[in-house]
Amino acid sequence: MKLIDFLNKHSKEMLFVFCLSHFEVTFKRRKNLDCLAEIDTDLEYLSATIFYGNRLEKLYRSGAYEEVLKTLAHEITHILLENLSETPGSNSKSHKVACEQATEHVSRLLYRLYIVEKGQ
């Protein structure tokens, strides 16, 4: 299975488990991406685009599927917590760090829920 097919399959399942099935998520490859993935959300139109690059592809090709799924869960969690990043003071570095830490923590909880729901 290609990475894009893997991401599409699991994102649909995660969106359902995370109670976000009303969102449409698409994926785009970005060659010069410094991180594993990043997301651009549009809360008005209930859509999001997840960009991924070489680092995520290498993880997938090496068989590190759990890490790819955890990365996907993290990016999808940004949809839930998007409004946190738009609060007063959101331009400060400490606020951005706090939002990213909260996103990571919640994504780990939701990933566990996803695994339980999948029966793994």
N, C-alpha and C positions, 0 to 999 in steps of 0.2 A: 504494500500500500504506500502511496506517495504521502509525503508530509501534509500537503494541503488537504488530502482526503481524510487523513487522521485528524487534523484540526477541525475540519468541518463536522465530522461524525461526533467527536467528543464535545465540541462546543454546543451543538444542539442538545445533547444529553445534559451537559452542565447547566445550560440556560434553563432547562426544565426543572432540574433538581434545585437550583438556586432561586426558583420562582421568578425568572426573568425571560420566560418563553415569549413574551410580547416584544422582545428586542430582536432585531436582525443584526447578526454579526457576520462581517465579511473579512477576508484575509488578503493581504497584499505583501509580496516579498519586497524588501528594501535592502539592496546590496550593501550600502554603507552604514548599516545600523550598528551602533556601538554596544547595545544591550541585546538580551535575548529576544525581547519583544516590547512593543509599546502600543498603546491604544489611543484612539481618537474617538470620543463619544459625542453623540448628538442626542441629548435628552429630549429635545423638542420632537424629533422625528423617530425616537426610539430605535436608534441604530448606532452601530459602532464598527470601526475598522481596526483590526489588529494587524500591525506591521511586524514582520519577522525577518530575520536575516541569517547570515551564515552560521552564527553561533548556535541558533536553534536547529538549523538543518544538520549541523555536525552532531549535536546531541541525539537527534532522531536517528541518524544513520548509524550511530554507535550503539543503538539499542537502549538508550536511556529514556525509555518511554514514560516512566514515572516522573522524571524531571521535566519532560515536555508537558505532561498533564498538569503538574504543579505550576508551571509557568502560565499555562492557559488559564488555570483557575485564578491565578493572581491577576491577570489582565481582565478577566471577566468581573472580578470583584471590584475593579475600578468603576464599573458601571453603577454598582450599589452605592459606592462611597463618593461619587463624583461631586456631589454638592458640598462635601467637606472641604474640598480644595478651592471652593469659591466663597469662603467666608471672609469676613474682615481680617486683614493681616495675612492673607493667604500668599502674599508675595514674599514673605520672610522665609529664610532658609529653614529655620526651626519649625515653622508650620508645615513646610513641604516634607521635611523629614518625618514629622509626626504623622502626617497623612499617609506617607509611604509605609511606615511601620504598622499603622492600623490596617492598611490594605493587606499587608503580608500576613498579619495575625488572623484576620477574618478569612483570608483565602485559604489558610491552613485548616481552619475549622470547616469551611465549606468543602474543601478537598476531601477531608475525612468523611463528611456526609455523602459526597459523591461516591466514594469507594464503598461505603456501607450500602447505598442504594443500588450500586452495580453488583453487590454480592461478592466482592473480591476480598 
